[in-house]
Amino acid sequence: MKTKIVSLIVLFLMSVGVNAQVDRSKQPTPGPAPKISIDKPSEFKLNNGLTVMVVENTKLPRVSYSLTLDNGPIKEGDKAGLTSLLGSMLGNGTTTIPKDEFNEEIDFLGATLFYGSSSAFASSLSKYADRIVELMADAAINPLLTEEEFEKEKEKLIENLKSEAKSVDAIAGRVGSALAYGKDHPYGEFITEETINNVTFQDVVNFHKTYYVPNKAYMVVVGDITVDQVKEQMNTHFNAWPKSLEFESFVSTPAGNVQFTQINFVDMPNAVQSNITLTSNVDLEMGDKDYHAVLIANKILGGGFESYLNMNLREEHGYTYGARSSVSASRFGASRFTASTAVRNAVTDSAVVETLKEIKRIKNEPVDAEAITNAKAKYVGDFVLALERPQTIASYALNIKLNNLPDDFYETYLAKINAVTSDDVTRVANKYFTEDKARVVVVGKGSDVLENLEKTGIPVRYFDTYANPTEKPKQAEVAEGVTAESVLNKYLEAIGGKEKLNGVTSLILKYEASAMGATIVNEEKKVDGKLAQNVYMNGSPMMAVVVTQEEGFMRQGGGKSPLPEDMVNDMKTAAGLFVEQTILKAGTAKLAGTEQIDGKDAYVIEVAGDVVAYKLYYDVETGLKVKESQIITMQGQSQVQEAILKEYQEYEGIKFPSIKEAEQMGQKIISKLIEVIINKDVTSADFD
């Protein structure tokens, strides 16, 4: 017993001694990078040039086939949209299997099969592998390309363009790429309705014949299958794929950077927040010695939540929901550095200044050890986790081939990441983060943001939504004597007049729409100072929002959730019989000029709010409201709900719009007025 007690005391003293030697105030020093050993895929080549790589993995009875055509950047010029049309037409049957039968068999097999203009992917249970490869090859080599399908896809593409016409993000992407690379570069050109209409059906057929070929193609096979099985499949189904006799490369030099930092502004009158993208072209490839240091530098600047940009713009100032940066590596000489965010109109100028400040900071101030350690840890963790997926091994092997990397590129990846120093970060930041010759592309509402942007002292150049130089947007002119009050009063007179409206004590409006295969009814119940908005789907209650002068809440599934106080305060504007009456009483309306709605001039009335703001549009000639927008801003992000109002009809001497047109996730939703009830059927229970 005595011996046992002595042993316990010795163990205790040993543990105390060990703990005493550890300084727990300091973060442990990282150990050496894990030794990376990556199995190389088996590889063979068909007579037509198709390179096949196989990664055997028997953990699951599945197999996938990824086809990549290394065509490089393809310049479409005045026929931009050609590759999009081809990609959408591929995979819709073959010359021997009709479209419906083809898709039905894919579904029956529980498989996945889809195509792009320079790619294809198939996945299935391994027991169906032979059939899925056969279908994949047939649709790639002998696609069912018809004029009827061509015309359908053209219409879809044009409709998508129209739906993006008012998208700030879509226009920011288009203009940013066009200005960075140049419109004549494959990465800078863009699709228009005109270029789509220039494409003929024969253009699509010819493009497929010339470029959808095995000459520079790679097939990566991963899963529960042997190399011998894959060889048999490829020789049986892909060996007859003819290679192209003519093959043109479009690799070209992108436009150069500007000579001085400048703001390139695109006016979007409908924008409720500004899209900001600082961009400059750089020269970087994956095989460059700076590559790993650039990854770490970018992670610190804007590659994660704790980055310089995000901590400044989001956490410190609350300008945005997120701010990010990126540096692309391109073997085609078209690499690009960007730092981007989306912010409220009111802080657009401040966000630009702070973005430039953080880029200068990483270039001029040494990065502390903790920031570098955290950035490295993130890359190490992601890399090690990725290695658990067999697809990763195959994609790494393909990357090595496409980018002409050394065979041990990924085996030495972590060692090179961990070797990056603070001096390396400063050096590559000064080389690749070129804010001193950068374009700051800002897409936003000129009347709200331009005055303050000009005060930054950064030169401003103006462009339209297709990257063409243009003049500074002019403030919309308003006729002398027109005020917010006069516009609102004209509307009230146009829909019935004050005497008639003052006689209304309660109001119920019901609008019906069809969406996603369901019938949706939006019911508004109103009394003075109160609003209950109920939404029904196929006759069943979905949700309700109630706002009174005392409270605001949401009802859903039998539960009742209060709305944030600042949101309720703003929404009281809409809580009443007629919004315009409430706004006039509050005296908060601002006349913001005129805009065109459906080709006609309309006065724009703005009502500010901390969380919910409103923009209301009134026809200059008739005085009727033709559009309404609700802008909800939370955590630096703004969402817009807007509707076009049409075809007013009279009920008991008062006019209401019989049609409301809105968009949800790119789909147009048309709501029709089905019922108006005035001065009855509303009780206090409707607002409880």
Buried (B, 14 or more C-beta within 10 A) or exposed (E): EEEEEEEEEEEEEEEEEEEEEEEEEEEEEEEEBEEBEBEEBBEBEBEBBBBBBBBBBEEEEBBBBBBBBEBBBBBBEEBBBBBBBBBBBBBBBBEEBEBEEBBEBBEEBEBEBBBBBBBBBBBBBBEBBBBBBEBBBBBBBBBBBBEEBBEEBBEEBBEEBEBBEBBBEBBBBBBBBBBBBBBEBBBBBBBBEEBBEBBEBEBBBEBBEBBBBBBBBBBBBBBBBEBEBBBEBBBEBBEEBEBBEEEEEBEBEBBEBBEEBBBBBBBBBBBBBBBBBBBBBBEBBBBBEBBBBBBBBBBBBBBBEBBBBBBBBBEEBEBBBBBBBEBEBBBBBBBBBBBBBBBBBBBBBBBBBBBBEBBBBBBEEEBEEEBBBBBBEBBBEEBEEBBEEBBBBBBBBBEBBBBEBEEEBBBBBBBBBBEBEBEBBBBBBBBBBBBBBBBBBBBBBBBBBBEBBBEBEBEBBBBBBBBEEBEEBEEBEBEEEBEBBBBBBBBBEBBBEEEBBEEBEBBBBBBBBEBEEEEBBBBBBBBBBBBBBBBBBEEEBBEBBBBBEEEBBBBEEEEEEEBEEEBBBBBBBBBBBBBBBBBBEEEBBEBBBBBEBEEBBBBBBBBBBEBBBBBBBBBBEBBBBBBBBBBBBBEBBBEBEBBBBBEBEEBEEBEBBBBBBBBEEEEEBBBEBEEBBBEEEBEEEBBE
